[in-house]
Amino acid sequence: MAMKKVFTTGQVAKICKVAPRTVSKWFDSGRLKGYRIPGSQDRRIPREQLIRFLKDHNMPLGDLEEEELHKVLLIGTEKLFNDRIKELLPDAEDFKFEYASSGFQAGSLAHSFNPDSIVIDLSLGRSESIQITANLRKIDAYSSTLIIGLAGEDEAEPEKLKEYGFDDIFKKPFDVALLGERVRTLAEAKRES
């Protein structure tokens, strides 16, 4: 689902649960920034202006909040890793995490959580991890999802795993901060697009 970049007054009214006329008044008074379509009276409100307005007035972001979050699904990862990655990518910076301990749970969460990034620890089982990745890559919604594999020290050729749909492989032991930076870079690129 692509993020909407510009809203009509009617769409803003639905988000804010007010009448379209109220949104027009906010716009005309300059409280809600936007622009008019040349040659008409139609108003358009850019997404970032709407979010700023909602935050400034302590109004709920509703569906916009979910779009702002960068959702990370961690599959088969250890508690120590989970705690460290959450420390590096905190909720306060719009990161949200879900955890799956099995392939079945991963598939279920992938569909309900709609992650932007997925980290799979291959200690879950090499073939199961590859199968999870292959299944996700068959679905259009996950074609641009970042999928990172965490390979064990005994993995002979970790880069070969990219053939199965992984975007990146981190071989243990690795610096969790580097992985966190990779996810953060993707999140920032998504927010700027």
Secondary structure, DSSP 8 states (H G I E B T S, - for coil): -----EEEHHHHHHHHTS-HHHHHHHHHTTSS--EE-TTS--EEEEHHHHHHHHHHTT---THHHHHHSEEEEEES--HHHHHHHHHHS-GGGTEEEEEESSHHHHHHHHHHH--SEEEEEGGG-HHHHHHHHHHHHTSGGGSS-EEEEEE-TT-S-GGGGGGGT-SEEEESS--HHHHHHHHHHHHHHHHH-
